[in-house]
Amino acid sequence: MSHPETLDVIARALAEDIGTGDVTTEACVPADRMAAGYFLARAPLVLAGIEVLEPIYAARGGVDELSIKHKDGDHLQEGDRIAVVRGRARTLLECERVALNFLQRLSGVATLAHRFANRVEGTNCKVLDTRKTTPGLRRLEKAAAAAGGVTNHRIGLFDAILIKNNHISAAGGVRQALENARRAGLPIEIEVREREELEEALECGATHLLLDNLSPMQAAEWVSLVNGRARIELSGGIDLDSVRSYAETGADYVSAGAITHSAPAVDISFRLELL
């Protein structure tokens, strides 16, 4: 939560919603009115993003106490209280929507991630998230995915090399792309689309392969062909219905963009009580 990108996105979310002031609250609620509010799970969920509450309220002031009842990764049931906050009623009301937006979105990612992780339980395959995240929320959504039980892939373009089909075309082929990439001294994964590319990548010493848009049957054939010579990630439209079939091919990883780009927000409410 202390990362500058996280603090910046929280500040921008508050500015976006409150703007020059919460006119409804200012018109209706006396400035000295004190209240307590609590966040409530309205359905079973995996919690994520709970630590955003502290910087949200710190940015607005007027909060005397914030009591967090659960941590990221906790499995909650309908009716569970997530956190309680006490302070100026105006502060609680003006922060309500921003706090809920973060909690509902991030807990939705964690909840869906948990469902993916559950589907591959008992296999030797790990589920990876992707860079298909909401712009500006990547660090938070990656943390939420991890809270749900999947493994984070690259945080961005800067921390590992993933050679995709367009990189291969631009570099002049599989061999040239790999030779060029090794100069960076970073982990390298390469996507292969055809059997010829697969064999060429292995001949060039590739140790991590990405196989995209194969059926589970095709993927099992390619995994058998590789025969342990490299780690294998499968990707391409993998969802909850198909992830188990892909995991059972013997691949080391399956990646699913749906974990972040298609996670539905979970149902969390905020209730206010006067002190």
WOZIRA-V999361 format. One record per helix or strand of 3 or more residues. SS is the DSSP state (H for helix, E for strand). FROM is the first residue (numbers start at 1). LEN is the number of residues. If there is no record, write none. Layout:
ss=[SS SS]
from=[FROM FROM]
len=[LEN LEN]
This chain:
ss=[H H E H E E H E H E H H E H E H E H E H E]
from=[4 23 34 52 63 81 89 126 138 161 165 174 188 195 208 216 231 243 253 258 268]
len=[15 6 8 9 6 8 31 3 10 3 7 11 5 9 5 11 5 5 3 4 7]
